[in-house]
Amino acid sequence: MKLYHGWLSSASRRVRLCLAEKGLPYESVPIDMGRQEHHSPAYLAMNPNGQVPALRLDDGRSLYESSTICEYLDDICPQPPLRPADAYARATMRNFIRWTDEKALPNLLILNWSIALQPGASRWSDEELAAKLARVPTAERREAWSRIARHPYTEEEKRQALAKLLALMTEMEQLFASGGGPWLMGPDYSLADIAAVPFVARITELAPDAVQRHARIAQWWKRATERPAFQQARIERFDVALSRVQNQERSEKQGVDAAVPAAQAPQR
């Protein structure tokens, strides 16, 4: 299998975490979102939504949407199980994951893109921006790219986004109350925990006191970060991962620039 992913992408982090929990081997194919590699024709053939991640199976077929990929991985590799055995509990788990996708993700996008993608997008010319927006397949993401390129999110918008992101704490507390913990769906670690990890990771960086005010969530986070899969999935601090990605991009650019004179030199 090949995983096309972004190191900073919350959805990609979910899938890497699921793969690590399952102990499944895969080839890592990082996607440069700043260069919009996920909007190339080749990538759109795998994921028509133009978002990361995408999973290319060994037979050439592809899957997208992190929640779908994680359930697929749990189907093909049942051990250790990452979904509750009870049907109602499985439905509750899926509702929670959907909530994170629909309610938490759009707000995290505002906070993350303002840091990681806005500096580059703001330098595009009007012609470059028009060409890049034409490649974005969904109206929602075209609007997001347009905002960071020309109308950056205001501090008030980012404040509101963080406040809405923190609603995740309430959702998690409700699951602890109904399932009894120590994990979100009860005694066993599940895809619900995997779905929450990338968001809580950013909350611990953006508003660390918010996690500490919730004792059960703070204890959950400690247990989650102590799992071997957490390190294997490289759930790094956002600033650390961003710096690493930027350094790698600079190194690659310097390598290309250094090769240009040699490539253009006349043959003797």
URMO-V917882 format. One record per pair of residues at least 24 apart in sequence whose ideal C-beta (glycine too) atoms are under 7 Angstrom apart, sorted by sequence separation. I is the first residue (numbers start at 1). J is the second residue. D is the distance in whole Angstrom. If there is no record, write none. Layout:
<<I;J;D> <I;J;D>>
//
This chain:
<<2;26;7> <6;30;7> <121;145;6> <172;196;6> <1;26;4> <2;27;5> <3;28;6> <4;29;5> <5;30;7> <6;31;5> <124;149;6> <3;29;7> <5;31;6> <2;29;5> <4;31;5> <6;33;5> <121;148;5> <122;149;6> <197;224;6> <121;149;4> <168;196;7> <67;97;5> <118;148;4> <113;144;6> <117;148;6> <168;199;5> <193;224;6> <205;237;6> <205;238;6> <67;101;7> <114;148;7> <118;152;6> <165;199;7> <201;235;6> <109;144;6> <113;148;5> <181;216;6> <202;238;6> <166;203;7> <15;53;5> <114;152;7> <165;203;7> <182;220;7> <197;235;7> <4;43;7> <114;153;5> <12;52;5> <15;55;7> <176;216;5> <11;52;6> <12;53;4> <166;207;7> <169;210;6> <173;214;6> <182;223;7> <4;46;7> <11;53;6> <9;52;5> <110;153;5> <173;216;7> <9;53;7> <114;158;6> <162;206;6> <166;210;5> <162;207;6> <169;214;5> <172;217;6> <6;52;5> <5;52;5> <110;157;7> <111;158;6> <4;52;6> <5;53;4> <110;158;6> <169;217;6> <4;53;6> <24;73;7> <3;53;6> <4;54;4> <111;161;6> <15;66;5> <22;73;6> <110;161;4> <111;162;6> <3;55;6> <4;56;7> <14;66;5> <18;70;4> <24;77;6> <1;55;6> <2;56;4> <15;69;5> <19;73;7> <107;161;4> <1;56;7> <11;66;4> <15;70;6> <18;73;5> <22;77;5> <1;57;6> <14;70;6> <1;58;6> <107;164;5> <108;165;6> <107;165;4> <21;80;7> <21;82;6> <104;165;6> <18;82;7> <103;167;7> <104;168;5> <100;168;7> <99;171;6> <96;171;6> <96;175;6> <34;117;6> <33;117;7> <34;120;5> <50;136;6> <50;137;5> <49;137;6> <50;138;7> <48;137;6> <49;138;6> <50;141;7> <108;199;6> <93;185;5> <44;137;6> <97;191;7> <108;202;6> <10;105;7> <97;192;6> <100;195;5> <104;199;5> <111;206;7> <36;132;6> <39;135;4> <89;185;6> <96;192;5> <100;196;7> <39;136;6> <93;190;6> <10;108;6> <93;191;6> <97;195;4> <36;135;6> <93;192;5> <96;195;7> <100;199;6> <84;185;5> <8;112;7> <84;190;6> <83;190;6> <8;116;6> <82;190;5> <83;191;6> <82;191;5> <74;191;7> <70;191;5> <70;194;6> <112;238;7> <116;242;6> <115;242;7> <18;194;5> <17;194;5> <14;194;5> <17;197;6> <14;195;6> <14;198;6> <13;198;4> <10;198;4> <10;199;6> <21;229;4> <20;229;4> <17;229;6> <20;232;4> <20;233;5> <17;233;4> <16;233;4> <32;249;7> <16;234;7> <17;235;7> <13;233;6> <13;235;6> <7;234;7> <8;238;6> <8;241;5> <7;241;5> <8;242;6> <8;245;7> <7;245;6>>
//
